[in-house]
């Protein structure tokens, strides 16, 4: 009891711990491959252009397919364009915010690429072209293959 009473009377002072933040700016600029990021950004934009162009091409083909009414190539290309722009931006102005946002958008673009692969693969398998010849079948198959290749390339990036 005597010990507890002395503890209450004792002056308890806080302990301060100072942690200095080192500047990571130089380290980030040295470790981040700016040229590689710019090349990957251009490839993202090219994949977005292929996906968008082939999705727009589906509206001019005379083959009815419900899968292409979703416009998978159009909305996935938006994510590809944003990812490419962020990647090019992070290559020019390297800071932690741009690098992290580029990595997050790369993950989102990979998910979108997976969805694009699924829809274009289903479009190839479930079209009327696979059962009998319809006008514009070659164009329809070529557009699906272009979307499939854009999705696979985007998934690899």
QUICORPE-V616946 format. One record per helix or strand. SS is the DSSP state (H for helix, E for strand). FROM is the first residue (numbers start at 1). TO is the last residue. If there is no record, write none. Layout:
ss->[SS;SS]
from->[FROM;FROM]
to->[TO;TO]
This chain:
ss->[H;H;H;H;H;H;H;H]
from->[2;25;34;66;72;96;128;137]
to->[9;31;58;69;92;126;130;156]
